[in-house]
Amino acid sequence: MSESAAAHTIGAYVPMVDGPDKVSGRAKYTADLIGPGLLAGRILRSPYSHAEIIDVDVSAALRLPGVKAIVTGADCDKTFGVLPIARSEYPLARDKVRYRGEPVAGVAAIDDATAKRALGLIKLKVKELPAYYTSKQALTAGANIIHAHRPNNVERDVLFELGSVEQGFREADLVREGNYDCAEVCQNQMEMHAALAEYDAVRERMTVYASTQVVGTDSRHGHVAHPGRQTACRRRLRLPYGSA
Protein backbone atom coordinates (compact mmCIF):
# COMPACT_ATOMS: atom_id res chain seq x y z
CA MET A 1 0.00 0.00 0.00
CA SER A 2 1.38 3.39 -0.95
CA GLU A 3 2.03 6.06 1.70
CA SER A 4 -0.79 8.26 0.37
CA ALA A 5 -3.22 5.32 0.29
CA ALA A 6 -2.29 4.39 3.85
CA ALA A 7 -2.83 7.94 5.04
CA HIS A 8 -6.21 8.03 3.33
CA THR A 9 -7.20 4.70 4.90
CA ILE A 10 -6.12 5.79 8.36
CA GLY A 11 -7.91 9.10 7.98
CA ALA A 12 -11.13 7.30 7.11
CA TYR A 13 -11.20 5.79 10.60
CA VAL A 14 -10.33 8.93 12.57
CA PRO A 15 -13.99 9.79 13.37
CA MET A 16 -14.28 6.47 15.22
CA VAL A 17 -11.64 7.56 17.75
CA ASP A 18 -13.86 10.10 19.55
CA GLY A 19 -17.22 8.69 18.46
CA PRO A 20 -17.87 6.68 21.68
CA ASP A 21 -17.00 9.68 23.88
CA LYS A 22 -19.36 11.94 21.95
CA VAL A 23 -22.37 9.63 21.94
CA SER A 24 -21.89 8.75 25.62
CA GLY A 25 -21.56 12.35 26.80
CA ARG A 26 -17.97 11.95 28.03
CA ALA A 27 -16.46 14.22 25.37
CA LYS A 28 -15.21 17.57 26.58
CA TYR A 29 -16.22 20.63 24.59
CA THR A 30 -15.11 24.25 24.88
CA ALA A 31 -17.87 25.11 27.35
CA ASP A 32 -16.61 22.31 29.64
CA LEU A 33 -13.13 23.82 29.97
CA ILE A 34 -13.34 25.73 33.25
CA GLY A 35 -10.06 26.91 34.76
CA PRO A 36 -9.01 29.20 37.63
CA GLY A 37 -9.16 32.95 37.08
CA LEU A 38 -11.32 32.85 33.97
CA LEU A 39 -13.13 36.04 32.99
CA ALA A 40 -16.59 36.07 31.44
CA GLY A 41 -17.24 37.84 28.16
CA ARG A 42 -20.40 39.46 26.82
CA ILE A 43 -21.05 41.22 23.51
CA LEU A 44 -23.14 44.34 22.97
CA ARG A 45 -25.05 43.91 19.72
CA SER A 46 -26.66 46.58 17.58
CA PRO A 47 -30.42 47.05 17.96
CA TYR A 48 -30.38 48.88 14.61
CA SER A 49 -30.47 47.37 11.13
CA HIS A 50 -28.42 50.12 9.51
CA ALA A 51 -26.89 53.15 11.19
CA GLU A 52 -23.86 55.40 11.33
CA ILE A 53 -22.02 55.08 14.65
CA ILE A 54 -21.60 58.49 16.28
CA ASP A 55 -20.21 57.35 19.62
CA VAL A 56 -19.82 54.28 21.81
CA ASP A 57 -19.52 55.57 25.39
CA VAL A 58 -18.12 52.88 27.70
CA SER A 59 -17.03 55.15 30.57
CA ALA A 60 -19.86 54.18 32.94
CA ALA A 61 -19.42 50.49 32.19
CA LEU A 62 -15.68 50.68 32.91
CA ARG A 63 -16.42 52.12 36.37
CA LEU A 64 -18.55 49.13 37.31
CA PRO A 65 -16.70 47.00 39.91
CA GLY A 66 -15.61 43.72 38.41
CA VAL A 67 -15.26 44.96 34.84
CA LYS A 68 -11.74 44.26 33.63
CA ALA A 69 -11.76 45.49 30.03
CA ILE A 70 -14.01 46.73 27.23
CA VAL A 71 -13.17 46.80 23.53
CA THR A 72 -15.01 48.53 20.70
CA GLY A 73 -14.57 48.85 16.96
CA ALA A 74 -12.06 51.64 17.59
CA ASP A 75 -9.73 48.99 19.03
CA CYS A 76 -10.14 46.65 16.06
CA ASP A 77 -8.43 48.10 13.01
CA LYS A 78 -7.41 44.74 11.52
CA THR A 79 -9.74 42.77 9.28
CA PHE A 80 -10.05 39.01 9.49
CA GLY A 81 -11.59 36.05 7.73
CA VAL A 82 -10.45 32.86 6.05
CA LEU A 83 -12.90 32.94 3.16
CA PRO A 84 -12.48 35.72 0.57
CA ILE A 85 -15.97 36.99 1.36
CA ALA A 86 -14.98 37.68 4.98
CA ARG A 87 -11.55 39.23 4.60
CA SER A 88 -12.89 42.77 4.76
CA GLU A 89 -14.84 42.24 7.98
CA TYR A 90 -13.89 43.63 11.39
CA PRO A 91 -14.43 41.81 14.71
CA LEU A 92 -16.52 44.74 15.97
CA ALA A 93 -18.46 47.34 14.00
CA ARG A 94 -16.52 50.42 12.93
CA ASP A 95 -18.19 53.60 11.62
CA LYS A 96 -21.45 51.79 10.78
CA VAL A 97 -23.65 48.90 11.83
CA ARG A 98 -25.12 47.01 8.90
CA TYR A 99 -27.47 44.51 10.49
CA ARG A 100 -29.45 44.10 13.68
CA GLY A 101 -27.27 42.09 16.05
CA GLU A 102 -23.90 43.16 14.68
CA PRO A 103 -21.26 43.14 17.49
CA VAL A 104 -20.44 46.66 18.70
CA ALA A 105 -18.52 46.17 21.95
CA GLY A 106 -17.07 43.35 24.03
CA VAL A 107 -16.91 43.26 27.82
CA ALA A 108 -14.65 41.11 30.03
CA ALA A 109 -15.64 40.88 33.71
CA ILE A 110 -15.15 38.68 36.76
CA ASP A 111 -18.43 36.87 36.13
CA ASP A 112 -21.26 36.69 33.65
CA ALA A 113 -23.69 38.73 35.76
CA THR A 114 -21.25 41.65 35.97
CA ALA A 115 -20.52 41.51 32.24
CA LYS A 116 -24.24 41.55 31.50
CA ARG A 117 -24.77 44.58 33.77
CA ALA A 118 -21.92 46.39 32.02
CA LEU A 119 -23.62 46.01 28.65
CA GLY A 120 -26.58 47.98 29.98
CA LEU A 121 -24.27 50.86 30.90
CA ILE A 122 -22.75 51.27 27.44
CA LYS A 123 -24.30 54.17 25.56
CA LEU A 124 -24.52 53.75 21.79
CA LYS A 125 -25.23 56.93 19.83
CA VAL A 126 -26.07 56.50 16.15
CA LYS A 127 -27.67 58.13 13.15
CA GLU A 128 -30.15 55.68 11.69
CA LEU A 129 -29.93 55.00 7.96
CA PRO A 130 -32.39 53.36 5.53
CA ALA A 131 -32.57 49.60 6.00
CA TYR A 132 -33.54 47.00 3.41
CA TYR A 133 -35.14 43.69 4.25
CA THR A 134 -35.47 42.19 0.78
CA SER A 135 -33.09 41.80 -2.14
CA LYS A 136 -35.39 43.85 -4.32
CA GLN A 137 -35.29 46.81 -1.92
CA ALA A 138 -31.50 46.67 -1.63
CA LEU A 139 -31.09 46.64 -5.42
CA THR A 140 -33.52 49.49 -6.10
CA ALA A 141 -32.01 52.42 -7.99
CA GLY A 142 -30.97 55.12 -5.53
CA ALA A 143 -30.86 52.78 -2.54
CA ASN A 144 -28.49 53.76 0.24
CA ILE A 145 -25.12 52.03 -0.23
CA ILE A 146 -24.46 49.64 2.63
CA HIS A 147 -20.76 49.04 1.82
CA ALA A 148 -18.79 51.71 0.00
CA HIS A 149 -16.85 49.07 -1.95
CA ARG A 150 -20.03 47.27 -3.07
CA PRO A 151 -21.69 49.44 -5.78
CA ASN A 152 -25.44 49.00 -6.13
CA ASN A 153 -25.39 46.77 -3.05
CA VAL A 154 -24.33 43.75 -5.10
CA GLU A 155 -22.03 41.58 -3.02
CA ARG A 156 -20.77 39.61 -6.01
CA ASP A 157 -21.84 38.83 -9.59
CA VAL A 158 -20.76 35.37 -10.67
CA LEU A 159 -21.03 33.49 -13.96
CA PHE A 160 -20.55 29.76 -13.38
CA GLU A 161 -20.59 27.23 -16.25
CA LEU A 162 -19.91 23.49 -16.44
CA GLY A 163 -20.22 21.43 -19.58
CA SER A 164 -22.50 22.31 -22.50
CA VAL A 165 -25.50 24.21 -21.23
CA GLU A 166 -27.23 24.19 -24.63
CA GLN A 167 -26.88 20.43 -24.95
CA GLY A 168 -28.17 19.97 -21.44
CA PHE A 169 -31.33 21.93 -22.27
CA ARG A 170 -31.85 20.00 -25.50
CA GLU A 171 -31.59 16.63 -23.79
CA ALA A 172 -33.55 17.56 -20.68
CA ASP A 173 -36.96 15.94 -20.18
CA LEU A 174 -38.14 19.09 -18.40
CA VAL A 175 -36.87 22.67 -18.30
CA ARG A 176 -38.23 24.83 -15.54
CA GLU A 177 -37.32 28.44 -14.90
CA GLY A 178 -37.90 30.46 -11.76
CA ASN A 179 -36.47 32.90 -9.24
CA TYR A 180 -35.28 31.47 -5.94
CA ASP A 181 -34.27 33.21 -2.72
CA CYS A 182 -31.95 31.09 -0.57
CA ALA A 183 -30.48 32.03 2.78
CA GLU A 184 -26.81 31.39 3.38
CA VAL A 185 -26.11 28.24 5.38
CA CYS A 186 -23.29 27.13 7.65
CA GLN A 187 -22.10 23.79 8.95
CA ASN A 188 -23.72 22.65 12.17
CA GLN A 189 -21.56 22.18 15.25
CA MET A 190 -22.42 19.53 17.84
CA GLU A 191 -21.69 21.95 20.67
CA MET A 192 -22.94 25.35 21.76
CA HIS A 193 -21.11 28.42 20.51
CA ALA A 194 -18.32 29.07 22.98
CA ALA A 195 -14.73 30.27 23.04
CA LEU A 196 -11.93 30.16 25.60
CA ALA A 197 -8.75 32.22 25.20
CA GLU A 198 -5.51 31.65 27.11
CA TYR A 199 -2.68 34.19 26.78
CA ASP A 200 0.94 33.13 27.26
CA ALA A 201 2.82 36.28 28.26
CA VAL A 202 6.22 34.58 28.03
CA ARG A 203 5.79 33.47 24.41
CA GLU A 204 3.47 36.34 23.50
CA ARG A 205 0.98 33.89 22.06
CA MET A 206 -2.68 33.24 22.59
CA THR A 207 -4.47 29.92 22.25
CA VAL A 208 -8.16 30.09 21.46
CA TYR A 209 -10.45 27.12 21.92
CA ALA A 210 -13.57 27.64 19.81
CA SER A 211 -16.66 25.65 18.94
CA THR A 212 -15.09 23.90 15.95
CA GLN A 213 -11.34 24.09 16.32
CA VAL A 214 -8.28 25.08 18.33
CA VAL A 215 -6.30 27.94 16.82
CA GLY A 216 -3.04 29.59 17.75
CA THR A 217 -2.78 33.36 17.46
CA ASP A 218 0.45 35.33 17.25
CA SER A 219 -0.34 38.59 19.05
CA ARG A 220 2.48 40.43 17.30
CA HIS A 221 1.11 39.89 13.82
CA GLY A 222 -2.55 39.09 14.40
CA HIS A 223 -2.11 35.85 12.44
CA VAL A 224 -4.42 32.91 13.07
CA ALA A 225 -3.22 29.39 12.15
CA HIS A 226 -5.84 26.73 11.61
CA PRO A 227 -4.68 23.52 12.80
CA GLY A 228 -17.79 11.07 -11.25
CA ARG A 229 -20.88 12.34 -12.91
CA GLN A 230 -20.57 15.22 -15.38
CA THR A 231 -23.44 17.68 -15.46
CA ALA A 232 -24.09 20.83 -17.39
CA CYS A 233 -25.39 23.94 -15.69
CA ARG A 234 -25.17 27.70 -15.84
CA ARG A 235 -25.77 29.88 -12.81
CA ARG A 236 -25.82 33.64 -12.75
CA LEU A 237 -25.71 34.85 -9.20
CA ARG A 238 -26.41 38.39 -8.08
CA LEU A 239 -26.15 38.34 -4.33
CA PRO A 240 -27.25 41.62 -2.75
CA TYR A 241 -26.39 42.94 0.66
CA GLY A 242 -29.32 43.44 2.99
CA SER A 243 -29.54 44.94 6.46
CA ALA A 244 -32.07 42.62 8.08
Solvent accessible surface area in square Angstrom, and as a share of the most:
residue,aa,sasa,rsa
1,M,179,0.80
2,S,66,0.43
3,E,155,0.69
4,S,86,0.55
5,A,42,0.33
6,A,31,0.24
7,A,63,0.49
8,H,145,0.65
9,T,55,0.32
10,I,119,0.60
11,G,38,0.37
12,A,68,0.53
13,Y,143,0.54
14,V,84,0.48
15,P,88,0.56
16,M,137,0.61
17,V,119,0.68
18,D,60,0.31
19,G,23,0.22
20,P,70,0.44
21,D,53,0.27
22,K,75,0.32
23,V,131,0.75
24,S,60,0.39
25,G,65,0.63
26,R,150,0.55
27,A,22,0.17
28,K,157,0.67
29,Y,59,0.23
30,T,12,0.07
31,A,44,0.34
32,D,73,0.38
33,L,65,0.32
34,I,142,0.72
35,G,30,0.29
36,P,140,0.88
37,G,78,0.75
38,L,65,0.32
39,L,92,0.46
40,A,25,0.20
41,G,59,0.57
42,R,85,0.31
43,I,78,0.40
44,L,30,0.15
45,R,125,0.46
46,S,3,0.02
47,P,82,0.51
48,Y,60,0.23
49,S,7,0.05
50,H,2,0.01
51,A,0,0.00
52,E,70,0.31
53,I,28,0.14
54,I,85,0.43
55,D,70,0.36
56,V,33,0.19
57,D,51,0.26
58,V,27,0.16
59,S,51,0.33
60,A,28,0.22
61,A,0,0.00
62,L,87,0.43
63,R,176,0.64
64,L,17,0.09
65,P,114,0.72
66,G,19,0.19
67,V,18,0.10
68,K,123,0.52
69,A,48,0.37
70,I,23,0.11
71,V,67,0.39
72,T,17,0.10
73,G,4,0.04
74,A,89,0.69
75,D,93,0.48
76,C,22,0.13
77,D,86,0.44
78,K,145,0.62
79,T,64,0.37
80,F,105,0.44
81,G,27,0.26
82,V,96,0.55
83,L,116,0.58
84,P,100,0.63
85,I,62,0.32
86,A,20,0.15
87,R,138,0.50
88,S,56,0.36
89,E,86,0.39
90,Y,89,0.34
91,P,63,0.39
92,L,15,0.07
93,A,7,0.06
94,R,75,0.27
95,D,107,0.56
96,K,33,0.14
97,V,0,0.00
98,R,54,0.20
99,Y,95,0.36
100,R,134,0.49
101,G,20,0.19
102,E,24,0.11
103,P,25,0.16
104,V,1,0.00
105,A,0,0.00
106,G,13,0.13
107,V,5,0.03
108,A,29,0.23
109,A,0,0.00
110,I,93,0.47
111,D,62,0.32
112,D,67,0.35
113,A,68,0.52
114,T,18,0.10
115,A,0,0.00
116,K,120,0.51
117,R,157,0.57
118,A,0,0.00
119,L,29,0.14
120,G,69,0.67
121,L,70,0.35
122,I,15,0.08
123,K,135,0.57
124,L,36,0.18
125,K,128,0.54
126,V,29,0.17
127,K,120,0.51
128,E,118,0.53
129,L,40,0.20
130,P,71,0.45
131,A,31,0.24
132,Y,26,0.10
133,Y,113,0.43
134,T,72,0.42
135,S,50,0.32
136,K,170,0.72
137,Q,85,0.38
138,A,1,0.01
139,L,64,0.32
140,T,79,0.46
141,A,102,0.79
142,G,85,0.82
143,A,20,0.16
144,N,52,0.27
145,I,72,0.37
146,I,1,0.01
147,H,34,0.15
148,A,100,0.77
149,H,94,0.42
150,R,52,0.19
151,P,94,0.59
152,N,106,0.54
153,N,1,0.00
154,V,21,0.12
155,E,20,0.09
156,R,100,0.37
157,D,67,0.35
158,V,51,0.29
159,L,99,0.49
160,F,78,0.33
161,E,84,0.38
162,L,88,0.44
163,G,44,0.43
164,S,52,0.33
165,V,9,0.05
166,E,94,0.42
167,Q,79,0.35
168,G,29,0.28
169,F,114,0.47
170,R,175,0.64
171,E,116,0.52
172,A,46,0.35
173,D,155,0.80
174,L,143,0.71
175,V,73,0.42
176,R,201,0.73
177,E,157,0.70
178,G,46,0.44
179,N,155,0.79
180,Y,156,0.59
181,D,140,0.73
182,C,116,0.70
183,A,92,0.71
184,E,163,0.73
185,V,143,0.82
186,C,101,0.60
187,Q,125,0.56
188,N,144,0.74
189,Q,37,0.17
190,M,139,0.62
191,E,34,0.15
192,M,132,0.59
193,H,152,0.68
194,A,29,0.22
195,A,78,0.61
196,L,25,0.13
197,A,56,0.44
198,E,89,0.40
199,Y,117,0.44
200,D,45,0.23
201,A,75,0.58
202,V,135,0.77
203,R,161,0.59
204,E,75,0.34
205,R,99,0.36
206,M,65,0.29
207,T,47,0.28
208,V,32,0.18
209,Y,61,0.23
210,A,33,0.25
211,S,15,0.10
212,T,74,0.43
213,Q,70,0.31
214,V,69,0.40
215,V,15,0.09
216,G,20,0.19
217,T,25,0.15
218,D,19,0.10
219,S,60,0.39
220,R,152,0.56
221,H,141,0.63
222,G,54,0.52
223,H,114,0.51
224,V,64,0.37
225,A,48,0.37
226,H,82,0.37
227,P,125,0.79
228,G,138,1.33
229,R,219,0.80
230,Q,157,0.70
231,T,74,0.43
232,A,41,0.32
233,C,46,0.28
234,R,118,0.43
235,R,120,0.44
236,R,146,0.53
237,L,59,0.29
238,R,130,0.47
239,L,60,0.30
240,P,36,0.23
241,Y,53,0.20
242,G,40,0.38
243,S,0,0.00
244,A,78,0.60
